[in-house]
Amino acid sequence: MGGYAAFVWPAYGASALALGGLAVALVRRRAAAKKRLAALERGRGKSET
C-alpha cells in the first residue's frame, strides 16, 4: 500500500464498525416499531368492538 497501510486499515476498521453499529441500531429500532405497532393494533381492536 505504499506505506499508507497504517492509515488505510484503521479507516476500513472504523468504517466496518460504523456500519455494524448502524445495522444493530436498525434491528433494534425495527423490533421496537413492531412492538409499538402490535400494542397500537391491540388497543384499536378493543375500541372498535
Secondary structure, DSSP 8 states (H G I E B T S, - for coil): -TT-HHHHHHHHHHHHHHHHHHHHHHHHHHHHHHHHHHHHHHHHHHHH-
